[in-house]
Amino acid sequence: MRISGGRARGIGLRVTKSSKLRPATDANRERLFSSIGDLVAGKTFLDLFAGTGSYGLEALSRGASEGVFVEGNRRVFKDLRLNFEKTCKSAGLPDSCGQLENRDVPAFLRSGGKSFDLIFLDPPYEDFTKIGSTLFGLMRSGNFVHQDTLLIHESPPELANAFPGWSVIRSLGKEKKGSPAYRLYQLSESSLQ
């Protein structure tokens, strides 16, 4: 697994085998970032359920200004920290371009925060059916989004995709059961009034 583009292109990312992660493949990330390319440079991001950090690190490599990575698993968080350090060194970025949080994602969102331009959401598929609505609600109520925030959610197409206050503006990937696809959300017009 490697960074697929930008200043740190080719840098390998560590993934602990026993962590039960489902990291985004290089090909899927390449397709996603090719689709949102111009929306990354100079932007801030929030990488929820960061795992190896592949989405946020890809964004930093491709010119995002700074971001926050949130990962609750301690073992996985060690890999995230190592991957962050390697990527920053390769891309010539200061450590201050990222904040790493070893916290439960819902607890992090309940604490409130600042808004971000991009949010990457890649929770374990089996957990999403239980916590998906809560996560989408907490991002709104915790002030993590503004009117132009782009929320990128990776999930199989059969999982729920309608959440109060949000509109799907685009879908990327195959509509094949069990295959990862991306849904791109923004706040709905009604939630901005």
N, C-alpha and C positions, 0 to 999 in steps of 0.2 A: 504494500500500500504506500503510495507516494503522493506528494503535492503535484498536481497536474499542470499548473500554469503559474506565470508571474515570476517574481524575483527569487523564490525558493523552489522553483520547478525541479522535480526529480528527487527532492529530499524524502527519504524513507521515514515512515511513521511507525512507531513501535505499537504493537497490539499484543497484550498478554493473552496467550492462547486460552487459558482457563477462565477468562473474564466473561465469557458468554456474550460478548459484544456482537453486534451485527453492523460492522463498519460499512459506510457507504463506499461502494466500489469506485475505483479511479474513473472508470468509464461513465458511471452515473454522475459523479461530481463534475466531470468535464462537460457533460451535456448541460447540466444545470447552470454552471458558470458561463458557458457559451451563450446560454439564453438570457442571463441577467447581466452579462458583462459590463455594460456601461453604468449599471446601477451600483457598482461596488466601490469604485475609486473614491477615496475621500469620505466614505461613509462609516458610521459606527454600527456595531453589531452586537447581538446577544446570542450566544450559542448555548441552547438549553439541552440537557442530556448530552453534553458535549462528547463523552466517550474519549476517543483518541484526539479529538479537537479538529478533525479533518475539515469540517465546514468552515469554522472560524479561521483556521490556519490558512486554508485556501483563500479566504477573503483577505487576510493580511498580506499574503504573498501577491495578491492581485491588486493591492493598493488601498484597501480599507484603512482608515486612520487609526482606529482602536476598537477594542471590544472586550466583552466579558464572557468567560467560559464557565458554565455551571455543571458540575458533575458530582453526584452523591457517593459513588463507589470509591472507597479509599485506594484500592489496588489500581483501578482504572485511572484514578486521579494522578497517580505517580507517573503513568505513561503519558498522560496529558501534559504534565509539567515538563517532562523530558522532551516531548514533541514540540512544545512551545519554545523551549530554549534552543533546540536545533534549528527550528524554522526562523526564529528571530536572528540567530547568528548568520545563517545562510543568506537571509534577505537584507542584512545590515540594519535591522530594526531594533530600537531600544526596548528593554523589558517593560517599559512604561506603556507600550502599545496594547498590553493585555492585562486583564485582571482575572485571576483564576480562583474560583470559589468551589471548595469541597463541601457542598451543601445539597440537601434535598431540594429538588426544583420547586415543588409547591411551596415549601417554607421560604425559599429565596423570593419567590414572586409575592408572597404575602407580606414581605418586609417593605415592599414598595421600592421605587427607584426612579431613575431618569429614563427618558424615552430613547429609543434606538431607531436607526434608519432601516436596519435589516434584523430580522429575528429568524434563526434557524431552530426548528423544532423537530427533533428526531427521537421521541421516546420509544421504549420497548413497545412493540406492537400489541403484545398481550395486555399491557398496562393501560394503553390509550383508551380502550373502551370504558374503563372505569374512571379515568381522570381527565379525559380530553376536554369535556365541557368546563371543568374546573380550571384547567390551564388557560383556555381561551378567555374565560371570565377574569381570571387574575391578571392576565397581561393588560387587559383594559382597565380594571379597577386600580391596579398598582401603578398606573401611569407609565408603563413601559413602551407605549405606542403613541405616535402622533398621527396626524391625518395622512401623511405620506409613507408611513412605515410599511414595509413589505415583509410579510410573514411567510416563510417557506417551510412547509410541513411535508416531511417524507412519511409515506404510509402506503399500505396496499390500497388499491382503489375501492375495495369493498368496505373499508372502515368509514365511520360517520364523517361527513364533511360539512354539515350545516351547523353553525354556531351563532347565537344571538350577537348582533353587532358587527358581524364579519361577513364579507362577500368573497367568494372565490373569483378571482379575476383571470386566472389561467391555470391549466393543468398541463403537466409535462410527463411523458412516460407512457408505458403500455397500460391499457385498461384490462390487464390479465390478472385474475384472482391470485393473490399471494405475491405478485411482483411489486417491487417498490415503484412508486410514482410520486410526483411532487404536485402539491396544490399550493398556489400562490394566493395569499389573502391580503386584503386591505380592509380597513374599517369601512362599514357600510355607510352610505349617505345618511341614513336615519340616526346612526350613533354619533354623527358629528354635529347634530343640531342641538 
